Amino acid sequence: MLSDSQKAEVAAFLGQYVHDPLGFVYAAFPWGEGELEGRSPDEWQINVLKDIGNNIADIETVTREAVGSGNGIGKSCLVAWINLWAISTHADTRGVVTANTESQLRTKTWPELAKWYRLFIGRDLFKYTATSIFSTQPGHDKTWRIDCIPWSKENPEAFAGLHNQGNRILIVFDEASAIYDEIWRVTEGAVTDANTEILWCAFGNPTRNTGKFFDCFNTEREIWSTWQVDSRTVAISNKKQIAQWEDVYGEESDFFKVHVRGMFPAAEENQLISRELVELASDRRLEAREYRHAPIILGVDPAWTGGDTLAIVMRQGLYSKVLAEIPRNDNDMAVGRKIAQLQDDLSASAVFIDMGYGTGIYSVGKDMGRENWRLVNFAEKADGKEYANKRAEMWGELKKWLQEGGALNSEKLADELTRPEAFINKRGRIQLESKDDMKKRGLASPNLADALALTFAFPVRVSSNVRYRRARRAGKFKKVGTL
């Protein structure tokens, strides 16, 4: 812990880099020591920091930096440096950092700041929390701070109050392609203060060729400094992974353009299921008479590894509901009983289970006499010739269901549906991005979404309900034990 006089010395030292973020980065961290041994800023990071330094002193214009990039280039690292430079070289700086999803913000963007804050020579001048970093100087905790705030289309006004006339404002959008245009428009209102240093940075994979992030590189390129960074040119990127992606997807595929070359896709949107389609389904409200005639189907996506969860989702006609989300569980007997109890309570006609980690659960069901439980191999051949495999086909049917009036009741499920990207493989068939590739992009596995997709694995007739009830009355199922 620094004394007050030492804090003053450090503050004065950092203050000399008020308009020199590159110099700040070299001076503020212990390069060549410990975990930074052999490390140094990459060329693209140096160029962006120089550009900020060349423009930030001009209080008549907003300094705007937009970086479209592939994966693994050190983007979150640069975001952390910019945050620490902005707050520690100008008194009463105010800022806000947001990202495409709350998960990205809480698990990727903001934790990277924690790493660099720990290495920062001026860390005693500021307090870092899970949602903010602010000055420890008495009376300045409200006026000298940067907050991480998830954006919301229902409450865009949260970004309208960031005024700080006469001082400095920092705005950072991470994974900016997926941030709603309305949030961009509202934020414009925060960059109108006169006599104020204003820096607005937007980073991300260029996943969409529409929207405000796309406009930064096109219709608004005269007011934005733009950078497109190819992962292959960056020292720290995973070259082996890049080679695998090139082999699987091809250099000219939209996937490779977006996640390696830092280019916008040729297709309108490389998501299989668009955000707009999901939002319509989330706002949809059904009456029981619209779906009660249909068979009830349960989809089960098991998980035994990492932070994945076992997901159980039901669908009846156009209606869907998340029934359970359980931390990874290798107790097949307990999980099998849970599923059986849900099936009995709902009189579900069929249960479809992902074969990946589901064979043990399926065996428990068979032992109970559950003949209408069925394993689904995501990699097996699809019935439709346009799909690369069963998983792509199930998701394709799920998309059609949404278009035809399907309803969602879970915000997390809705978010997961928009995460996987789709592409046309070398055989001309639709293929869905794998869960492993999603994790390599920093995205969580879409367990709830896969569970819902499983309800489209095979046709289930209404008559199956009748057979299920008859079998249950006849006592052909073993009694479900307690968990």
Secondary structure, 3 states (H helix, E strand, C coil): CCCHHHHHHHHHHHHCCCCCHHHHHHHHCCCCCHHHCCCCCCHHHHHHHHHHHHHCCCCCCCEEEEEEECCCCCHHHHHHHHHHHHHHCCCCCEEEEEECCHHHHHHHHHHHHHHHHHHCCCHHHEEECCCEEEECCCCCCCCCEEEECCCCCCCHHHHCCCCCCCCEEEEEEECHHHCCHHHHHHHHHHHCCCCCEEEEEEEECCCECCCHHHHHCCCCCCCCEEEEECHHHCCCCCHHHHHHHHHHHCCCCHHHHHHHHCCCCCCCECECCCHHHHHHHHHCCCCHHHCCCCCEEEEEECCCCCCCEEEEEEEECCEEEEEEEEECCCCHHHHHHHHHHHHHHHCCCEEEEEHHHHHHHHHHHHHCCCCCEEEECCCCCCCCCCECCHHHHHHHHHHHHHHCCCCCCCHHHHHHHCCCEEEECCCCCEEECCHHHHHHCCCCCCHHHHHHHHCCCCCCCCHHHHHHHHHHHCCCCCCCCCC
